[in-house]
Amino acid sequence: MSTVPAEPAQWSTLSDEDVVARVRAGETALFEILMRRYNQRLYRIARSVLRDDAEAEDVMQQAYVDAYTHLAQFEGRAKFSTWLSRIAFHEALARARRRRRQASAPSGAGEEEAMSRIESTDPTPEHQALQQELRGHLEAAIDALPSLYRCVFVMREVEGLSTSESAACLGIREDAAKTRLSRARALLREELYRRAGATASSAFAFHRSRCDRVVSAVLTRLAAPPSPPAL
């Protein structure tokens, strides 16, 4: 798969459906447009489930590979963004379940791996500034929400999905999504927002360097020859 020049202005006139149709027709490099268009959304959704930056990026990569591989199955009954978000959400849920199973297993290598990740994580320059520190408190408050409410809050308030889109991603009714969002808002006190000095839409930003890294990794995986079937 070739690489599309990073010129977002030239992409804005193409709808998701236009891009999907052209990718299906053989212009496979255009899939990068979809990745760059939805990187932040998928990151936020995956992280709302896993609360881990690295795992969220892994989920994004797998979701894109799965979407590309099964692009012919996209029938257009829902928006492409909703279809893609559902893939990422369910991949994140599967990883969360595996994590819980591993946590219940005897400690050993998994614990060492987790400690290694903590020790090797360097603070980013953004966290040195007061504004980013306060934003971190907001993100921590969102992370502390029960998963039932956290996922819908991130989809609706952080990423800006509609109620119907959020409900479709979560596989629940719209009234249930509204109820969960209302409860999530109640748990996040207005005083915390005032003290944080940040808006919900600024949380869990997915910066350009990370966007480039995920896009590059996915393109590399898509270009690799398929693995031989297991015997």
trRosetta pair geometry for C-beta under 8 A, 3 or more apart (Angstrom, degrees):
i j d omega theta_ij theta_ji phi_ij phi_ji
1 28 5.0 -103 -121 120 99 118
1 29 5.8 155 -179 -87 82 63
1 31 7.2 -42 -159 38 143 121
1 219 5.6 -130 86 -155 121 84
1 222 5.2 10 -2 106 143 117
1 223 5.0 -120 22 -75 83 90
2 28 7.8 115 30 79 73 89
2 29 4.4 -33 73 -86 83 132
3 29 6.4 -147 -82 -149 3 113
3 32 6.8 69 -152 -55 58 159
3 219 6.6 39 -93 -160 85 162
4 29 5.0 143 -53 150 87 100
4 30 6.3 89 -72 -100 141 41
4 32 4.4 -167 29 59 116 133
4 33 6.4 -34 84 -48 169 80
5 10 8.0 40 82 42 104 143
6 36 7.4 157 -132 -102 87 159
6 212 7.9 -29 -86 -99 149 98
7 10 4.6 36 112 12 110 115
7 11 7.2 147 96 -18 64 90
8 11 5.4 -63 -153 35 45 113
8 12 6.6 59 154 -46 74 92
8 36 7.0 -132 -94 130 99 135
9 12 6.1 -35 -153 1 34 116
10 13 7.6 -53 -178 21 37 101
11 14 5.6 -65 -168 34 57 111
11 33 4.8 176 -140 -136 132 114
11 36 7.7 100 57 76 174 124
11 37 7.4 -140 140 -67 137 109
14 18 4.6 -133 -162 86 80 130
14 19 5.2 90 147 -56 124 90
14 22 8.0 -54 -152 10 133 139
14 30 7.9 -108 159 -166 166 124
14 33 6.6 -8 81 170 137 160
15 18 4.6 104 52 0 75 101
15 19 7.2 -142 94 -3 43 84
16 19 5.8 -57 -152 37 34 110
16 20 6.2 33 152 -20 68 107
16 34 6.7 82 -136 -109 86 99
16 37 7.4 -162 -91 107 93 160
16 79 7.1 78 59 -179 150 84
16 80 4.0 -155 146 46 136 137
16 81 6.4 -128 -75 -39 164 82
17 20 5.7 -51 -144 37 32 112
17 21 6.3 34 156 -20 64 106
17 76 6.7 54 -117 -115 114 113
17 80 6.6 -174 -68 -28 60 126
18 21 5.9 -58 -151 36 27 110
18 22 6.4 19 155 -13 64 110
19 22 5.9 -62 -149 40 30 106
19 23 6.2 31 154 -21 67 106
19 30 5.3 -158 -153 147 86 117
19 31 7.6 129 162 -97 108 36
19 33 5.2 -132 -127 79 143 132
19 34 5.7 166 122 -53 145 98
20 23 5.7 -54 -146 36 30 111
20 24 6.3 30 155 -18 64 107
20 34 7.6 71 -68 -72 76 140
20 71 6.5 -172 -154 -168 92 111
20 74 6.3 -88 -161 88 145 145
20 80 5.9 -158 -46 -103 138 145
21 24 5.8 -56 -151 38 30 112
21 25 6.3 26 151 -18 64 110
22 25 5.4 -54 -144 38 35 112
22 27 4.3 -26 156 49 95 128
22 30 5.3 16 100 47 117 162
23 27 6.0 -83 -89 77 37 72
23 28 5.7 73 -151 -113 78 43
23 30 5.3 -131 -71 72 85 102
23 31 5.1 86 -119 -66 137 83
23 34 7.9 -36 -40 -9 150 130
23 68 7.8 -103 168 -133 140 82
23 71 6.4 -86 108 -179 123 164
24 71 6.1 -153 -79 125 90 121
24 72 6.8 119 -124 -89 113 70
27 30 4.8 36 126 -5 104 119
28 31 5.9 -17 -180 -10 59 113
28 222 7.8 -174 167 150 123 135
29 32 6.3 -20 171 2 61 111
30 33 5.3 -18 -178 5 70 117
30 34 7.8 68 137 -11 71 91
31 34 5.7 -49 -166 33 52 111
31 35 6.6 53 141 -20 73 102
31 64 7.9 116 160 -174 114 103
31 68 5.7 38 -148 -107 152 113
31 222 7.5 168 79 -124 152 175
32 35 5.4 -53 -149 36 41 114
32 36 6.2 32 158 -13 72 105
32 215 5.9 62 -142 -159 93 118
32 219 6.8 9 -85 -75 104 120
33 36 6.3 -62 -149 41 27 102
33 37 6.0 28 153 -23 64 113
34 37 5.5 -56 -142 36 30 115
34 38 6.3 -12 170 13 66 112
34 67 7.9 -134 128 120 142 141
34 80 7.5 -84 -132 142 123 133
34 84 7.3 -169 172 -88 116 157
35 38 6.9 -85 -146 52 21 81
35 39 6.0 46 161 -63 66 93
35 64 5.7 33 -102 -123 104 140
35 214 7.1 -167 177 115 117 102
35 215 5.1 132 120 -107 139 88
35 218 6.2 -174 -114 61 149 154
36 39 5.9 -18 -133 -15 30 117
36 211 6.2 69 -126 176 75 122
36 215 6.3 11 -66 -82 84 136
38 41 4.8 -56 -161 45 74 116
38 42 5.5 69 141 -22 93 102
38 81 6.2 -179 -99 -128 130 87
38 84 5.9 47 135 112 169 147
38 85 7.7 -125 -167 -66 131 81
39 42 6.3 -66 -149 40 24 103
39 43 6.1 25 157 -20 64 111
39 60 6.8 49 -143 -160 67 142
39 206 5.5 -158 127 125 98 147
39 210 7.9 155 162 111 130 88
39 211 4.8 104 112 -124 169 90
39 214 6.0 142 -135 71 116 143
39 215 7.3 -57 -82 -53 133 92
40 43 5.6 -55 -146 37 31 114
40 44 6.2 28 159 -18 66 107
40 159 7.6 166 124 -120 89 92
40 205 7.1 -30 -133 -156 120 47
40 206 4.0 -165 -103 32 74 122
40 211 7.7 -31 -51 -87 78 111
41 44 6.0 -60 -151 37 28 107
41 45 6.3 23 156 -16 65 109
41 81 7.1 0 105 -165 168 107
41 85 6.5 -67 143 -95 117 107
41 159 5.1 90 -128 -151 77 127
41 161 7.8 99 -147 -58 117 104
42 45 5.7 -55 -144 39 32 110
42 46 6.0 29 159 -16 67 109
42 59 7.4 -162 163 111 99 95
42 60 4.8 113 121 -115 124 92
42 63 5.9 -165 -155 75 135 152
42 64 7.9 60 176 -51 177 90
42 84 7.0 -71 -78 142 115 103
42 85 6.8 -146 -92 -109 72 62
42 88 4.4 -153 -145 -101 95 165
43 46 6.1 -60 -145 40 25 106
43 47 6.0 18 160 -14 64 114
43 56 5.4 73 -155 149 65 121
43 57 7.0 10 -116 -81 97 60
43 60 5.9 -8 -75 -67 68 135
43 204 6.8 -178 122 158 102 107
43 206 4.5 126 39 -81 159 135
43 210 7.8 65 -102 131 153 131
44 47 5.9 -59 -140 42 27 107
44 48 6.3 36 157 -30 63 103
44 154 5.4 -173 160 172 98 114
44 155 7.9 152 117 -83 110 45
44 158 5.5 -165 -170 118 140 125
44 159 5.0 171 87 -67 147 110
44 203 8.0 98 -126 103 113 85
44 204 4.9 122 -108 108 86 136
44 206 7.4 -108 -40 -33 83 114
45 48 5.8 -51 -152 25 29 114
45 49 7.3 19 153 -11 59 103
45 85 5.8 160 -64 -155 170 91
45 88 5.4 90 89 108 128 123
45 89 5.5 -73 163 -78 123 82
45 92 6.9 -164 128 -5 80 153
45 151 7.5 49 -153 -153 69 84
45 154 6.6 162 -98 114 44 122
45 155 6.3 50 -103 -85 92 87
45 159 6.8 3 -55 -43 84 159
45 169 7.2 -99 -139 179 137 147
46 49 6.1 -64 -163 36 35 106
46 50 6.0 -8 159 13 73 117
46 55 7.4 -156 155 118 111 76
46 56 4.0 138 104 -143 112 76
46 57 8.0 175 95 -33 148 22
46 59 3.9 166 -137 79 139 143
46 60 6.1 -111 -6 -50 155 77
46 63 7.7 -132 -69 -21 125 139
46 88 5.5 -86 -60 171 97 106
46 89 7.6 -136 -80 -90 57 40
46 91 7.4 -26 -111 85 107 99
46 92 4.4 -172 -135 -82 67 129
47 50 6.0 -73 -128 57 34 87
47 51 6.5 83 -180 -90 69 25
47 52 7.1 -155 -130 51 75 36
47 53 6.7 13 -109 -95 121 46
47 56 4.0 -7 -67 -91 80 148
47 154 7.6 -166 80 -152 84 159
47 204 5.7 179 77 -143 151 139
48 51 7.8 23 -155 -62 15 66
48 92 7.9 60 63 146 70 161
48 142 7.8 -69 -119 151 85 112
48 150 5.4 176 -172 137 90 94
48 151 4.8 125 131 -109 124 55
48 153 7.7 178 -142 66 130 78
48 154 3.7 -136 -88 25 138 158
48 155 7.3 -95 20 -36 171 74
48 158 7.8 176 -74 44 122 145
49 89 7.0 138 -43 -149 140 62
49 92 3.8 113 61 141 147 125
49 93 6.0 -97 -155 -69 148 56
49 95 7.8 104 116 64 122 98
49 96 5.4 -108 159 -46 102 137
49 147 6.9 54 -132 -147 56 110
49 151 6.1 38 -73 -94 76 110
50 55 4.6 -129 160 100 152 128
50 56 5.7 -169 59 -66 127 76
50 59 7.0 -176 -13 -27 145 140
50 92 5.6 -117 -32 -159 104 100
50 95 6.2 -8 -92 98 124 121
50 96 5.9 -139 -91 -76 71 93
50 99 7.6 126 -134 -16 89 155
51 143 5.0 95 -127 -143 118 107
52 55 4.0 47 91 24 118 113
52 56 6.3 174 86 -20 59 85
53 56 5.7 -60 -151 32 27 114
53 57 6.7 24 155 -17 64 103
54 57 5.9 -54 -155 33 33 109
54 58 6.6 34 148 -19 65 104
54 117 7.0 -117 19 -150 154 127
55 58 5.4 -50 -150 34 39 115
55 59 6.4 43 150 -22 67 101
55 92 8.0 103 138 -131 102 82
55 95 6.2 164 -176 148 118 148
56 59 5.6 -51 -152 33 33 114
56 60 6.6 39 149 -23 63 101
56 92 7.4 15 -115 -109 64 117
57 60 5.5 -47 -151 30 36 116
57 61 6.6 37 153 -19 65 101
57 210 7.2 -111 -101 -171 125 106
57 213 7.6 -12 -157 104 137 114
57 214 5.8 -133 -154 -90 93 108
58 61 5.9 -53 -153 33 33 111
58 62 6.5 26 154 -13 66 107
58 95 7.6 124 95 -105 118 157
59 62 5.9 -60 -148 41 31 107
59 63 6.0 33 155 -23 67 109
59 88 5.9 89 147 -158 105 80
59 91 5.0 148 -152 110 89 114
59 92 4.8 29 -136 -77 155 80
59 95 6.3 -106 -82 1 106 148
60 63 5.7 -57 -146 35 28 112
60 64 6.4 25 158 -17 64 106
60 88 6.6 13 -100 -125 52 120
60 214 5.4 -21 109 -152 134 138
60 218 7.9 -85 128 -61 85 124
61 64 6.0 -59 -152 36 28 108
61 65 6.4 25 154 -16 65 107
61 214 6.1 -139 -71 -154 84 84
61 217 5.4 -51 -112 111 129 120
61 218 5.3 -159 -138 -78 74 86
61 221 6.8 103 179 0 107 152
62 65 5.7 -55 -146 38 33 111
62 66 6.1 32 155 -18 67 107
62 91 5.3 168 97 -159 120 148
63 66 5.8 -56 -146 39 29 110
63 67 6.1 29 155 -20 65 108
63 84 6.9 90 158 -175 114 76
63 87 4.7 129 -150 117 91 103
63 88 3.9 4 -104 -84 160 75
63 91 5.3 -137 -71 15 88 150
64 67 5.6 -53 -142 37 30 111
64 68 6.2 29 158 -18 65 106
64 214 7.9 126 -5 160 148 102
64 218 4.6 -17 96 -135 142 144
65 68 5.9 -56 -146 38 28 109
65 69 6.1 27 156 -19 64 111
65 218 6.3 -149 -57 -144 80 88
65 221 5.5 -55 -92 117 125 135
65 222 6.5 -160 -116 -72 79 83
66 69 5.7 -58 -144 39 28 111
66 70 6.1 -8 167 13 66 113
66 87 5.5 -176 92 -170 125 129
66 91 7.2 -174 7 -69 150 131
67 70 6.5 -77 -140 55 23 85
67 71 6.4 57 154 -77 63 77
67 74 7.9 38 -162 -54 83 124
67 83 7.6 118 -127 124 108 97
67 84 5.4 19 -105 -116 149 86
67 87 5.5 -180 -66 49 94 171
68 71 5.8 -12 -151 -39 30 112
68 218 7.9 137 -14 173 141 111
68 222 5.9 -34 112 -110 162 127
70 73 4.5 -24 170 22 94 123
70 74 7.5 114 123 -32 78 79
71 74 5.7 -35 -165 7 50 114
74 80 6.4 34 -168 -115 142 85
74 83 5.6 99 -124 146 102 167
76 80 7.8 -21 -105 -61 61 80
78 82 4.4 -92 153 81 120 131
78 83 5.5 148 82 -53 109 86
78 168 6.1 153 -134 -178 144 153
79 82 4.6 94 61 3 85 102
79 83 7.1 -151 94 -5 45 85
79 165 7.2 -30 41 -108 127 108
80 83 5.5 -55 -149 38 36 114
80 84 6.1 33 155 -17 69 107
81 84 5.8 -55 -145 40 29 110
81 85 6.1 32 155 -22 64 108
81 165 7.5 -11 102 -146 104 132
82 85 5.6 -54 -144 37 30 112
82 86 6.4 34 155 -23 63 103
82 165 5.2 -129 -96 -141 107 86
82 168 5.1 8 -170 99 128 138
82 169 6.4 -127 -155 -63 75 83
83 86 6.0 -54 -154 31 28 111
83 87 6.9 30 150 -20 61 102
84 87 5.7 -51 -156 30 36 113
84 88 6.7 30 151 -13 67 104
85 88 5.7 -56 -150 39 36 109
85 89 6.1 37 153 -23 68 108
85 155 7.8 95 -180 -126 140 112
85 161 7.4 96 -139 -95 172 145
85 165 7.4 55 52 171 155 100
85 169 4.7 -51 120 -109 114 123
86 89 5.6 -53 -141 37 32 113
86 90 6.2 24 162 -13 66 108
86 168 6.9 -74 -68 135 118 83
86 169 5.1 -148 -80 -130 69 60
86 171 7.8 97 -135 -51 110 89
87 90 6.3 -63 -148 40 24 103
87 91 6.3 25 155 -18 62 110
88 91 5.7 -58 -147 37 30 112
88 92 6.3 31 155 -20 66 106
89 92 5.8 -57 -152 35 29 110
89 93 6.4 30 151 -19 64 105
89 151 7.5 84 -140 -162 111 127
89 169 5.2 123 -23 174 157 97
89 170 7.0 -113 176 -85 156 49
90 93 5.4 -46 -144 35 37 115
90 94 6.4 42 154 -22 64 101
91 94 5.7 -52 -151 33 32 113
91 95 6.6 29 152 -16 64 104
92 95 5.8 -56 -151 37 34 109
92 96 6.3 36 151 -22 66 105
93 96 5.5 -53 -147 34 33 114
93 97 6.5 33 154 -19 65 103
94 97 5.8 -53 -152 34 31 111
94 98 6.5 30 151 -17 64 104
95 98 5.6 -53 -148 37 36 111
95 99 6.2 41 151 -24 66 103
96 99 5.5 -50 -149 32 32 115
96 100 6.6 33 152 -19 63 102
96 147 8.0 112 -172 -128 158 150
97 100 5.7 -52 -151 33 34 110
97 101 6.6 33 151 -17 65 103
98 101 5.6 -54 -150 36 35 111
98 102 6.3 34 152 -18 67 107
99 102 5.7 -57 -148 38 31 110
99 103 6.2 34 153 -24 65 106
100 103 5.6 -51 -145 33 32 114
100 104 6.7 27 156 -16 63 105
101 104 6.0 -61 -155 36 32 107
101 105 6.9 38 147 -30 64 102
102 105 5.5 -47 -154 20 39 117
102 110 5.4 167 166 -119 114 157
103 110 7.8 -144 -86 134 46 148
105 110 7.3 100 73 4 112 148
107 110 6.9 -112 -144 61 54 96
107 111 4.7 27 -166 -27 100 135
108 111 6.4 126 49 21 15 100
108 112 7.2 -37 147 -3 42 104
109 112 5.6 -58 -150 38 37 112
109 113 6.2 39 153 -23 70 104
110 113 5.7 -54 -150 33 32 112
110 114 6.5 32 153 -19 65 104
111 114 5.7 -53 -149 35 33 111
111 115 6.4 32 153 -17 66 105
112 115 5.7 -55 -148 38 32 111
112 116 6.3 37 152 -23 65 105
113 116 5.6 -53 -150 33 31 114
113 117 6.6 34 152 -22 64 102
114 117 5.7 -52 -154 30 33 112
114 118 6.7 31 151 -17 65 104
115 118 5.7 -54 -151 36 35 111
115 119 6.2 29 155 -16 68 109
116 119 5.9 -59 -144 41 30 108
116 120 6.0 15 163 -10 66 116
117 120 6.2 -67 -141 43 24 101
117 121 6.4 34 158 -38 62 106
118 121 6.1 -53 -152 15 28 114
123 127 4.9 -104 -174 66 103 134
123 128 7.2 109 134 -55 123 81
124 127 5.3 101 62 -2 75 100
125 128 5.7 -47 -168 14 48 116
125 129 8.0 40 147 -16 68 96
126 129 6.3 -57 -169 26 45 106
126 132 4.2 165 155 -117 82 159
127 132 5.2 -122 -98 121 34 125
127 133 6.3 88 -165 -78 63 70
127 136 6.5 53 -125 -55 95 141
128 132 7.3 35 42 57 38 131
129 132 4.7 82 66 12 91 104
129 133 6.9 -156 94 -11 45 87
130 133 5.5 -56 -149 34 35 114
130 134 6.4 32 156 -17 68 104
131 134 5.9 -55 -151 37 31 108
131 135 6.3 32 151 -19 65 106
131 197 6.8 -98 -127 103 76 119
131 198 7.0 120 -174 -74 82 108
132 135 5.4 -50 -145 37 36 114
132 136 6.4 47 150 -29 64 99
133 136 5.5 -48 -156 25 33 118
133 137 7.2 37 146 -20 61 95
134 137 5.6 -44 -158 25 40 113
134 138 7.0 40 145 -16 64 99
134 195 7.4 -149 -151 133 111 68
134 196 4.7 145 164 -160 96 56
134 197 5.2 16 132 46 157 99
134 198 5.9 158 112 -18 100 113
135 138 5.5 -50 -157 34 41 114
135 139 6.4 42 147 -19 69 102
135 196 6.5 95 -91 179 36 107
135 198 4.4 101 -96 -68 82 170
135 202 6.0 -86 -128 113 129 114
135 203 6.4 -176 -176 -97 96 67
136 139 5.5 -52 -147 37 36 112
136 140 6.3 39 152 -22 66 103
137 140 5.6 -51 -148 34 32 113
137 141 6.5 35 151 -21 63 102
137 192 7.4 -147 134 -167 106 97
137 195 7.7 -60 104 108 147 104
137 196 5.6 -153 78 -106 107 98
138 141 5.6 -53 -152 33 33 112
138 142 6.6 32 150 -17 65 102
138 192 6.8 137 -106 148 71 103
138 193 7.1 67 -115 -105 116 56
138 196 4.3 69 -57 -144 108 158
138 198 5.4 -120 -6 69 154 121
138 200 7.3 -149 169 -101 131 56
138 203 5.7 -120 111 -88 113 119
139 142 5.6 -53 -151 36 35 111
139 143 6.3 39 149 -21 67 104
139 203 5.0 160 -85 -152 86 108
139 204 6.2 132 -121 -50 118 79
140 143 5.4 -51 -147 36 34 115
140 144 6.4 38 152 -26 64 104
141 144 5.6 -52 -151 29 32 114
141 145 7.6 51 147 -36 58 87
141 188 5.9 102 143 -125 120 93
141 192 5.5 105 -99 172 169 154
142 145 5.9 -33 -168 1 41 115
142 150 6.4 111 169 -139 73 94
142 153 6.6 -157 -144 108 98 132
142 154 6.8 99 177 -75 130 92
142 158 7.4 60 -140 -59 158 134
142 188 7.1 12 -86 -95 64 132
142 200 7.9 117 -77 -138 133 94
142 203 6.4 90 0 170 154 162
143 150 7.2 48 -131 -135 24 140
145 149 4.9 -106 171 88 117 104
145 150 3.9 153 87 -75 111 87
145 153 6.3 20 91 21 174 148
145 184 5.8 31 -149 -135 146 91
145 187 5.8 119 -115 100 93 143
145 188 7.1 -35 -73 -55 118 98
146 149 5.3 71 66 20 84 98
146 150 6.5 -159 88 -17 33 96
147 150 5.4 -55 -125 36 31 113
147 151 6.2 32 177 -23 67 103
148 151 7.4 -67 -168 24 12 102
148 152 7.9 -11 151 4 49 110
148 180 6.2 -128 148 -135 83 119
149 152 6.3 -69 -156 45 38 101
149 153 5.8 38 153 -24 74 113
149 180 5.3 -166 -109 -177 64 86
149 181 7.6 149 -152 -91 80 25
149 183 5.3 -109 -105 96 130 103
149 184 3.7 168 175 -79 109 93
149 187 6.5 90 118 20 160 142
150 153 5.7 -62 -147 37 28 112
150 154 6.3 24 160 -17 66 106
150 184 7.0 157 -74 -122 31 123
151 154 6.1 -57 -150 35 27 106
151 155 6.4 23 155 -15 63 109
151 170 6.5 126 121 -98 128 116
152 155 5.6 -54 -145 39 34 112
152 156 5.9 17 162 -7 69 113
152 166 5.6 84 -141 173 79 130
152 170 6.4 -14 -80 -54 92 154
152 177 5.5 -179 -139 -151 133 77
152 180 4.5 87 38 107 156 124
152 181 5.2 -110 132 -68 118 78
152 184 6.5 -167 79 -20 95 147
153 156 6.3 -66 -139 47 24 97
153 157 5.3 -24 -176 25 67 118
153 158 7.1 61 133 -10 70 100
153 180 7.9 -120 -41 135 75 91
153 181 6.3 144 -85 -126 62 68
153 184 3.9 -148 -68 159 120 155
153 185 7.4 168 -115 -55 109 62
153 188 7.5 122 -150 -16 150 137
154 157 7.2 -59 -104 55 15 80
154 158 4.5 -27 -151 33 56 131
154 159 6.2 48 151 -9 68 102
154 204 7.5 11 -143 28 115 152
155 158 7.4 29 -13 50 11 88
155 159 5.5 -40 -143 46 34 121
155 161 4.6 -38 169 36 87 130
155 165 7.4 -159 170 108 116 93
155 166 4.3 133 118 -116 135 101
155 169 6.2 -172 -125 60 149 147
155 170 7.6 -125 -2 -41 163 108
156 159 7.5 45 5 55 10 79
156 160 7.4 38 -178 -113 31 15
156 161 5.9 -76 -89 63 44 79
156 162 8.0 17 -120 -177 79 8
156 163 7.0 31 -110 -86 119 57
156 166 5.3 -16 -62 -66 89 155
156 177 7.6 141 -58 168 130 106
156 181 5.3 -5 39 -113 162 132
157 160 7.7 14 -172 -72 10 47
157 181 7.5 146 -33 -150 104 106
157 184 7.9 -153 0 112 135 130
157 185 7.8 143 -63 -83 148 92
157 200 4.7 -28 147 133 104 156
157 201 7.7 -119 155 -64 62 66
158 200 5.3 -108 -86 157 64 95
158 201 6.4 155 -149 -106 44 39
158 203 5.4 -71 -127 65 117 108
158 204 6.5 32 -178 41 141 117
160 201 7.0 34 -51 -113 108 107
161 165 4.1 -124 -177 93 105 124
161 166 4.8 134 104 -58 122 83
161 169 7.1 -12 172 -5 167 138
162 165 4.6 95 51 8 79 102
162 166 6.9 -145 91 -5 40 87
163 166 5.8 -57 -147 38 29 110
163 167 6.2 27 156 -18 65 109
163 174 5.3 69 142 -154 109 99
163 177 5.5 146 -164 101 80 130
163 178 6.1 11 -140 -68 131 87
163 181 7.8 -92 -111 -8 91 151
164 167 5.7 -55 -145 38 30 111
164 168 6.2 32 155 -21 64 106
164 174 5.9 -23 -92 -98 61 120
165 168 5.7 -56 -149 35 30 112
165 169 6.4 31 154 -20 65 105
166 169 5.8 -54 -149 34 31 111
166 170 6.2 13 159 -5 66 113
166 177 5.1 132 102 -157 110 140
166 181 7.8 60 117 -61 163 123
167 170 6.0 -66 -143 48 28 101
167 171 8.0 -141 166 33 55 7
167 172 5.4 -104 -150 77 77 71
167 173 6.2 -39 -158 141 130 15
167 174 4.6 -80 -45 -86 163 56
167 176 7.1 115 -124 63 104 88
167 177 4.1 -104 -76 -29 89 142
168 171 7.5 30 -176 -71 29 38
170 177 6.6 148 44 -93 139 103
172 176 4.3 -98 159 84 120 134
172 177 5.8 147 89 -53 113 83
172 180 7.9 61 95 -9 160 138
173 176 4.6 95 61 4 82 104
173 177 7.2 -146 97 -6 45 85
174 177 5.5 -52 -150 34 38 114
174 178 6.4 39 152 -20 67 102
175 178 5.6 -49 -149 34 36 113
175 179 6.4 38 152 -21 65 103
176 179 5.6 -52 -148 35 34 112
176 180 6.4 32 154 -17 66 105
177 180 5.9 -55 -147 38 31 109
177 181 6.3 31 155 -19 65 107
178 181 5.8 -56 -147 37 30 111
178 182 6.3 33 154 -22 64 106
179 182 5.7 -54 -151 33 30 113
179 183 6.5 28 153 -16 64 106
180 183 5.8 -56 -151 37 33 110
180 184 6.3 35 151 -22 66 106
181 184 5.5 -52 -147 35 33 114
181 185 6.4 35 155 -20 65 103
182 185 5.9 -53 -151 34 30 111
182 186 6.6 31 151 -20 62 105
183 186 5.6 -54 -152 33 34 114
183 187 6.5 31 152 -19 66 105
184 187 5.8 -57 -151 35 32 110
184 188 6.5 14 156 -4 67 108
185 188 6.1 -65 -146 46 32 98
188 192 6.2 -101 -175 57 74 134
188 193 7.3 69 150 -43 104 100
189 192 4.9 102 70 -5 83 99
189 193 7.8 -152 103 0 52 82
190 193 5.6 -52 -158 35 45 112
190 194 6.4 45 147 -21 72 104
191 194 5.5 -54 -149 36 36 113
191 195 6.2 29 157 -13 69 108
192 195 6.0 -58 -144 42 29 105
192 196 6.0 32 156 -25 65 110
193 196 5.7 -56 -142 35 28 112
193 198 7.7 -115 -153 67 64 58
193 199 7.8 39 -159 -114 106 41
193 200 7.6 -41 -116 -48 115 85
194 197 7.7 23 165 -62 32 53
198 202 5.1 -107 -175 63 105 132
198 203 7.2 110 133 -61 127 79
199 202 5.3 98 63 -3 76 100
200 203 5.8 -41 -166 5 48 117
202 205 6.4 -28 -175 -51 57 112
206 210 5.6 -115 -171 87 74 126
206 211 6.0 99 139 -65 100 89
207 210 5.3 88 62 15 71 103
207 211 7.0 -128 108 -9 34 94
208 211 5.3 -55 -145 35 33 116
208 212 6.3 34 157 -21 67 103
209 212 5.8 -51 -150 34 31 111
209 213 6.5 33 150 -21 62 105
210 213 5.5 -51 -148 33 36 114
210 214 6.5 32 156 -16 67 103
211 214 6.2 -58 -151 37 29 105
211 215 6.3 26 155 -16 65 110
212 215 5.8 -58 -146 40 29 111
212 216 6.1 30 158 -20 66 110
213 216 5.9 -57 -146 37 27 111
213 217 6.3 25 157 -18 63 109
214 217 5.7 -57 -147 37 30 110
214 218 6.3 27 157 -17 66 107
215 218 6.0 -59 -148 38 28 107
215 219 6.2 26 157 -17 65 109
216 219 5.9 -57 -146 38 28 110
216 220 6.4 31 155 -21 63 107
217 220 5.7 -55 -151 34 30 113
217 221 6.5 28 153 -17 64 106
218 221 5.7 -56 -150 37 34 110
218 222 6.2 30 155 -17 68 107
219 222 5.8 -55 -143 39 31 110
219 223 6.2 28 157 -19 64 110
220 223 5.9 -61 -147 37 28 108
220 224 6.6 38 153 -35 63 101
221 224 5.8 -45 -152 16 33 116
